[in-house]
Amino acid sequence: MIYDKKLNKNNVSRLLQSLKLDKKYIDRIYYHKEAIAIDVNKQCNIENRYSNVHVFTKSKYSPQKHRLIYESIIDPKQQQLDKDIWTDDNKLHKSVKDTIMSDIDDMIKNDILKQDQVKEILLLGSITTYNYTKDSDIDVNVSVEMSDEELAEAKQFLNEYNGKNAPGTTHPINYFFKNSPIELMDRSAYNIRTDEWISDPDETDVSIDNFRIIVEEAISWCRKIDLDIGELRRDFLEYLMYEYLVKENGNSEAFEDALQDKENEVKAGLDSLKINLISIKELRNKAFEGDDYELLMNNTNIISPDYNTKNIIYKIIERYGYLDMLHDAKKIHQNAVDGKNIKNDLIKFLKIDEKGDQ
């Protein structure tokens, strides 16, 4: 049997339903002449009655030869909104809302914001969609009316509030200040103050052009982090070695100087990882604000900044677990700045068997 229905990005679900193949297993669908090919990310039992439809676990896609129909988005599609965040009637859990509003009140109390400057408090991003993961951020966008100088100054305090998980969840809360009004485009959005959806979550799938190229760019960031962690690990192992030699040889000035040098190099390595985290977050922020955002919205067919290349790169890095590592490194870095002993923190972070590696 030949599958001869018209196939494009908008009706690809029809073919998958016929094959009884879930979209979460799809990497891409493409065709050449009459043949349709599907790349899957795991071995699947499908009911394929079509002689011109082929399923591959190892891609045979060639941009020069084949025409791409569909590529999966970075976060898998879920059947419902995240129940850790949303109630059965799709309202924000009280504990999550209370935490957010308490933080906003604290910002006002500390003169970071003024009460009359806050216009709206909106929840945006993947946590308001069906394309979330267990690590998705809770992106709280605070719509404000203030000068550019006041806005820049207020943003400097956000690190004090960002990154802590909402109560009982694995989702970190991150705050963003943006001049009012916030451009929503076709994005789902929830008004935290009024507990109302401004724009309901979209249940349709979205495809991303050049997805594989974006993955490679994200991987290049991951390689950079791997190299920095490797350098930190080597410096810390040498630090442990000199620490041992100082203990064994008493007050050896040469060993003590070497130990101090290695301690400084370890702190510099932690600083590099902190800079990586800042750079990746700044990359993502460019998808949602500033000249890059204006250019994106005015000159592309991207329906939402959520699907901007920069945000997708961030999501891929997050999926691979690198943001968790960078956040852990940032905490150790802060402990070092505060004068705390970070030896045991580093042993755990770098997965070092202290006895074996000495």
N, C-alpha and C positions, 0 to 999 in steps of 0.2 A: 504494500500500500504506500502511496506517495502522499506526503503532507503538502497540500497545495493551497492552504489558506494564506492570505496575505499576512506577513509577519513584520512587525515593527516594534519600537520601544513601547508603544501604547497597548498593544494587545498580545504581548509575549506570554501573558498569564494563560491564555487559551491553550497554547501548546503544552505548557507545563502541567496544566490540569489534565490534559489528555494523557500525558505520560505519568501522571500521579507523582510528580517530582516537586518537592518543596523548594521555594525560591532561596531559602537560607543555605542550600547546598550548591547554589549556582555561583560561579565566578564570572562567566561570560557566555553569551550566545552570539554566534556569527554565522555567516554563510558565504558560499562561493558557488555561483551559478545556481543549480537546483538543490545543492546539499546544505543542510542546516547542521551546525555542530554546537554542542553544549559542553563547556568545561565545568566539571564539578569538583568540589573540594574534599569529597570522600566517596568511597564506593557505595553506590546506591542501587537498590532493587527497583527497577522501573518497568513499566509495561510499554515497551517500544514496539509498535506495530508498523512503524514507518521505515521504508528502505532508504529514504533520503535524510533521516535524522540520525546523527551519530553522537554518542556520549563518550567524553574522554576524561580520565582522571589526571592525565598529563597533557597539557595544552599543546595543540598544533596550530595555534593562531598565528597568523602572519599579517601585520598591518599592510604590507605591500600587496598581499594576495586576497585577503578576506575582508568582508564588510562587517563591521561590528554592529550588532543589534542591541545588545543589552550587557551591562556590567553591573555587578552587585554593589551596593553602597557599603561603606565601611562597617556600620553597625548592623547586626542581624535584625530582621523584622520580628517583633514580638506580637503575640496575640492580644495583649492588653497593656494598658499603661502600668508602670512600675507600682506595685501594691505597697512598697515601702514608702512611697511618696504620696500616692493618691488613694483616696477612699473608694469604696465600691461605686459611689455615684460621681466619681472623677472630680472630687474636691481635694484640695491640698490638706494633708494631715495636719491637725492642730499643732502637734509638737514641732513640725517643720516650720509652719507659719510663725509660731511663737518665737522660735529661735531667730528667724529672719527679722521679725519686727523688733525683737530685743536688741539685735545688732544695730539696726537703723536708729533706734532710740539712743543707743550708746554713742553712735557717731554724732548725733545731734547734741547730746550732753557734753561731748568732748570738743564741740565747736568745729568738727570736720565738715558738717553740714548745718544749715539753718532750717528750721521747720518749714518756713514758707518757700524754701528753695526746692523742696521735694514735691514733685508733681505726680509721679506714678511710680509704683514698684512692681515690675513685671518679671515673670518667670519665662525664660526663653530657652532655646537649645534642645538637645536630644532628649532630655528628661521630660519634655512636654510632648514627645512623639512616641511612636511605636518602635523607633530605632535607637533604643538605649541599651546600655550594658550595665553590669553591676558596678562599674567604676565611673559611670557618666557623672559629670559635674552638675550641680544645681546652679544654673547661671541666673543670678538675680541682677536685673538691669534697673538701676535707679535713674529715672528721668528727672533731671534737675534744670533749673534756670539760674545760671550764674555766668560770670565772665569766663573767658578762656583761661585767664590767669588763676582765678579761683578754682576752676575745674582741675587744672594741672596740679595745683597745690593739694587739693582734696584727694586726688588719686594716689598721692605719695603715701597715704595712710592705709591703703587698702590691704597691704600685705599683713597688717595686724589682725585683719578679720578673715582673710581668705584662707581656704584650705582645710578647715575643720569639718568633720563629717556631721551631717544632720543627725539628730538623735535616733539611735537604733538602725542606722543605715550605713552603707559603704560609699555613700555619695557625698563628696566634699562640696561645701557651699562656697561659691566665688561671686563677689560683688563687682559690678561695673557701673561707673558713673557716666551718663551720657546726657548731652544737652537735649532738652525737650523740643519737639516730640521725637520719640524713637521711631525710626522707619521700620515697619514690620515686614513689608513686602508680603510674601505668601507664607510667612512663618507662623507656626502655632504659637500662641501667647496666652498667658494666664495673669490676670490682675490679682496680686496677692492681697491687697487691701480689701477689695470687694468680694473676693472668692468667686470670681467669674471668669469664664473663658472669653477672651477678646476674639481669638481665632481658634477654632477647634482643631485638635490634632488630625493630620491628614493620614488616612489609612492606605493611600496608594504608594507604590514603590517609586523610587527615583533612581535613574541611572546616572553614572558619572563618566564623562568623557575622559580619555587618557588615564584611566585608573591605574594601569600598570606603571606608567611613568611617574605618577604621584607616589606610588608605593616605593619606587626606587629612590626618589628624593627623600622620603621619610627614612629609608634604610640608611642613607648617607648620614643623616643625623644620628641614627643609632650607632653607626660605626664610630663616629666621633666620640660619643659617650663611652663606648667600649674601650677605645684607646685611652681616654682620660681615666677611666676606672682602673685599667691595667697599669697605667703609670702610677696612680695612687697606691695600688696594691704593692708594686715593687718598692716604692719609697717607704711604705709602712713596714714591709718585711725587713728592709735595711735598718729602719728605725729600731725594730725589735732586736736585730742583731747587735747594734751598737749599745742598746740599753743593757743587753746581756754582758757585753764586753766591759762596760763601765762597772757593772756589779762585780765581775770576776777580777778586774784589775785595779780596783780602788779608784783613787783620784787621778786617772790618766787624762791629762789635759787634751791630748790628741783625740781620744775617744769621746770625751765630753763635747768637744767642738764639733765632731762629726755627728754626734747625737743631736745637737742643737740645729745643725744644718738640715738634718733629715726631718726634724720636727717642723721646721719652717717649710720644707718642701711638701710635707703631708698637708699642712694647712693651706698651702698654695693649690694643691690638688683638689681639696675640698672647695676652695674658692672657684676653681675652674668648673666644677660640677654645678655649683650654684649659678654661675654665669650661663651655663647651658640651659638650666631651667628658666632663667629670666628671658633668654633669647627665644626659646621655644614658645613661651607665653606671649612675648611681644609679636612673634610671627603670627600667632593665632589672632591676636587683637587687631592686627591690620585687616583681617577679613571683615571686621565689624565696625571700623571707625576710620576717620581721616581720609586723606586723598585716595588711598588705595580702595576704600569702600565706595567712594563716589565713582571712581573709574569703573569698578566692578559692576555697580548697579546701572550705570548709564551706557555701558558699551559691551555688555555681554548678555547672553540669554540665560544666565544662571538665575533660578527662581528665588534663591535665598542665599545669604552669605554663609549659611550652614554648609553649603556645598561648594564654597570657594576652596580652591586648591590648598590655601594656607591652613584652613580649618581641618581639611581632610588629612593633611600631613600630621597635624597635632593629634588627631584621633588615632591614626595608625601608630604613632609613637606611644600613645597612651595604651593602646591595645597590646603592644609588645611588652608592656610593663616598665618601660624606661622612666616614665614620669614618677612612678612609685619610688624607683631607685633614687631619682634626683631629689625628691622630697625628703627621703631618708638622709641623703647626703647633706641637704640644707639644714636639717635638724642637728646633725653632728657638727656642722660648721658653726651654727649658732652656739652650741655648747662650748666649742673651742673659743669663740669670741668672748663668752661669759666666763672664761677661765676654768672651766670644768675639765676633769680628766676624761678624755675621749678614747682611751686605749681600748676598753671593752666594747664600746660602740663600734669602733673600726673593725675589731676582730669579728664581731657579728655581721657587720655590713659587708665585709670583704670575704666572709666565709673562710676564715683562716683558722687552721689547727695550730695554735701557738707553739705547742711542743714539737709537732712534726715539722713545722716550717723553720724552726730554729735549728 
